[in-house]
Amino acid sequence: MIGNEKVYIIAEAGVNHNGKLASALELIDKAKEVGADCIKFQTFKAEQVVTKNAPKANYQLKVTDSKESQFEMLKKLELKKEHYEILINRCKELDIDFLSTPYNFEDVDFLESLDVFGFKIASGQLTEFPFLQYVAKKNKLVIISTGMANISDVFNAVKTIKEVGNENIIVLQCTTNYPANISEANLHAMNTISESCDVIIGYSDHVANNYACFASVALGAKVVEKHFTLDKSMEGPDHLCSSDPKEFKELVKGIRNIELSLGSRLKMPSESEKKNMYGMKRSLVLNRELPKGATIKKEYLAFKRPENGMSPNMFELVIGKKIIKSMHLDDPLQFDSIEW
């Protein structure tokens, strides 16, 4: 279940299949191999997302043909409808979750017909309330990225979803730039979102390294999403800012180790510490020989390992008391060796 102690890790394949079924299947195989819990694609028709003359985003211009329009680029990156059942079946075979981002009402209905377990909403659609309502009415998990948004945008988006009766919401802190500068990750905003919106929080990462992802887990992220590619040198808008299988495997390994390190809010000795306590903690001991009936003075006492006698915290209580038997240097004081 998403939101429990284990962080849910999403490999964002997006359009890194370059419109090819074989590449999409390989992305699923590799995502499972490197330990992702889920692989996510994008479901769209170019003509329903951008106008024919829409310019590319700045980051897209840097890694693709600048003479090509955004529409022409996206058209090459579409998956065919008949591909989806094949992809979902591969995910079922490998026991990895399938998720996709719809961009219009028709996409939502299509994914719903495939019995997906939830929907991922891209940052650009965060402020499209009619679209959010339409998705929310499917009564399935809604995961929202929050790039380019302020807290009022996020609050209103969550409110819009909840108003139609859907409380199954996860909100991801996100910076919409590819790659994003780590100084703009703003991870503390996750907790602002959690406190303001009463939702499970996570982080959608576009930073070139894994540091922000690791920090997000330490700060309470229950979901981490990062772009995933077979090869960063492939042609396409998102490959260069994605993690390849080796890098993603390191991401998963790091997150799982951070989870282990977090433990619980209960402060108590660990099992391994309990085994060390006898040899590492100290007791009240004598720093000289004393005959039976001697009165204990401050200068007769020391704190030494192991923990086999009275606690050093009993120091003041034993001052002035008499010992009922002769004792030697380094003998630990015991309750039955003192006249009370």
N, C-alpha and C positions, 0 to 999 in steps of 0.2 A: 504493500500500500504506500502511495506517495505521501510523504509527510511524517513517516515514522522515523526511527533512529537512523536508518540507512539513507544516505543521500542518493537521490534518483538522478542518474547521469544520462543526459540526452546527447547523442551524437547528431549534430545538425548537418545532415547530408545536403539539405536544401536543393540547389540545382547543380551540385557538383558531379552529377551523373552525365552532365552535358546532353541530356535528352536521350540517352542510350540505356535501354533496359539492362544490358549486360553489365554496364558500369554500376547501375543502381543495385543490382543483385550482389555485385562484388562489395559494394559499400556496406550492405547488410551483413555479409559474411565477415568482413573485417571489423565492423562495429561490435559484433558479438565476440569476435576473437580477442579484441582489446579490452573487453569488460564493460561496455556500455549497457545500460538497462533498456535503452530505447533508441531507435533511429527515427529521425524526422525528415520528411520531405516537404515540398511546397506544391500545392495543387492550384493551378491557374491556367487561364487562357490569356495569351498576351494582349489580345484585343479588348479584353475586359479589365485589364489592369492599367494600361498606359495608352495614351493617344499615339497615333502614327508618327507624330513629329516630336514626341517627348524627348528631351535631352537625357543623356546618361548622368548619373551621379558622379561627383568628382572622383571617388575611388574607382568607379567602373571605367572611367576614361583612362586611368593610369595603367590598367591591366588588360584592356580589350581594344579593339579597333576603334579609334576615335571617329572614323567616318561612318561607322555603323550607328543607327539609332537605337535607343533603348528597346523599342518595339522589336526591331530586327534581332537584337541580342536575345531577348526573352523568348521570342518565337522558337529559337533553336534549342531552348532549354526546357520546353514543355515535355511532360510525360504523357503518353497516350493513355486514354481511359482504360483500355484493355490491359495495360501494364500493372495496374494497381492490384488486381486480384492475385497476380503472380507474385508481386512484392509482399503482399500481406501473407500469403501462404508460406513464402520463404521465412518470414519473421516467425510465423507459428512453428515451423519446423525447427528453428534454431532457438526458440523460446526467448525472443527479444521483442519488445513492444514496438508497434508501428504507430507513428503519429505524423500528421501533416498539417500544414498551414493553408487554410482556404482563403481566397481573396475576394470572393463574391458569393451571393446567395446560392447560385447554382453549384458552386464548389462545395458548399456546406451540405447541400442535399445529396450530392454525389458521395461524399465521404460518409454521410449518415447511412446511405444505402449499403455501404460496405461494413457497417456495424463497428466503426472505430470506437475506441473507449473514451476519446476526448478530442478536443480541438486546440491547436496552438494559434494564438492571435499575434500577428506581427505588430511591431511598434507603430507602424504607420496607420494601423486600423484602430489604435487605442481610443481615438476621439470620434470614431464613427459609430455613434450610439445605435442607429437603426440596425447596423450590421451586428453589433454586440448583442442586441436583443434577440435577433434572429438565431444567432449561435446559442445563446443561453437557453432559449426555449426548447432546444434539443435535450435539455436536462442531462448533459454529460459534462465531464470535467472540462473547464476552460482555463488554459494557461496563457497568461498575457505578458508580453514584453512591454517595457515602459520607456524605451528610448525616445528622446526628443520631448519628454513630458515633464510637467511639474506635478507637485503632489495633488493639486486640485483636479488635474486631468485624470490621475490615477484614481482618486477618490470617486469621481463621477463615473468613471468606467465601471468600477466595482459596484457602485450603487445601482447603475443601470442593469447589471447582470443580476444582482440580488433582488431587484424589484420585480423580476419576472419569476422569482421563486427558485433560482439556482444559487446555492451557497457553495457549490463545489468549484472553488476558484483558487488558483495559484498565481501569484504576481512575481515577475522577475525584474529585478533591477537590471538596466541595460543602457549602454552607451552606443548610439547609432553612428558608428564610424568604423571603417574597415581598412587597416586595423585601428583599434582605439588606443589612445595613450593611457597607460596605467594610471596616470595622475587624474584622469577623468572618470575612473571607475565608480567613485562615490559610493562605496559599499555601505556606509552607515545609513544611506537612504533606505536600505532594506528594512531596517528597524523602524524608521519613520513610517514606511508603508504598512508594516505589521501593526503598529500601534494605532494608526489612523483608520485602517480599513479592516482590521480583524481578519486577516487572511494568512495562509501559508506563504512564505516568501522563498525566493531563490534568486539565481543570478544567471543571466545570459551574457556570455563573455565574447568579446571581440579583441581582447588584448593578445599580443603576439606570444607572450609567455604564459605560464600557469599561475603566477603569483596571486593575481586577483581572485582566481577560482579558489585557491587554497585559503586565502583570507576570508572569502565569502562563507566557506564551510565553518571556519572557526567562529564567524559572527552569526551563524544560525541558518544559513541557506539549506533548504531541504531539497532543492532541485538545482542542478548545474547543467547548463547547456553550452556547448561549444561547437563551432563549425568543424566539419570533418571531411577530409578528402583522401583519395587514394594516392595522390601525388601533387605536391604544391606547385609543380612546374607545368601542370596541365593548363590548356587554354580555357579561359572562362573567368567571370568576374569575382568569384569567391575563393578560388583555390589558394591563392597566395596568402590570404588571411585566415586560412583554415589549418587545423592540426592534421598531420599525416598519421598513419597508424602507430608508428613508433612514439610520436609525441602524445597522441591520445592515450596510449597505454600508460605513459608516465603520469598523465593527468589522473587517470583512474587509480593508479597505484598510490599517488600522493593523497588523493581524497580519502581512500580507504584507510591509510595510515593516520591521517588527521582525525578521522572518526574514532579510531582506536585511542588516540591520545586525549580526546575530549572527556571521556568517561561520563560521570554524572555530577550533579550538583551536591551530592553528599560527600563531605570531606571526612575521610577515614583512612586508616592504613590499608594499603593494598596487600594481597596475599603474600607477595614476595617480601614486602616490608615487614610483615609480621614475623617472618623467619629471621629477619635481621635485627629485630628489636632487642633480643637478649644480649647480643654482642655489641650493640651500638649505644644503647641507653645506659645511664649510670646509676649507681646506688650510693648511699651513705656508707662510708667505710672508715675504719680507724687508720690513722697515719702513724700509729705506734702501738706497742704492747701495753695493755692495762690489766691490773689485777682485779679479781672479783671484788665488787663493792666500790670500785673507783667511780668518781663523779665525772660525767662527760662535760668537757669544756670545748669551746669553739675550736681552739687550736689542736684538738685531738682528732678532728674530723676532716675528711676529704670526699670529693665526688669522683668515683672511678667506675669504669666499665668492669664487668657486665652488669646487667640489670638482675641481680640476684639477692637484693636486700631492700631495705626501706628506701623510699623515694627521697631524693635530695630536697624535696619540698617539705620534708619532716624535720629539716635542720633545726629550726628554732624550737620545735617541740621536745627534742631530745636533750637540749642543753640543760644541764643541772640534774638530769636523771642519773641513776646509778645502774651499772651493769651487774647482772646477777651471776656472771661467770667470768673467768679470766679470758681475755681475748688477745689476738695477735695482730701484727701489722697487716693491713689490707683485708682483715675480716669484715664482712658486711654486717651492718647492724640489722637485727631482726626484731620484731615486736616481742618475741619471747626471750630476748637476751637483755631486756631492760626492765627495771623495776618501775612500774607505773603507779 
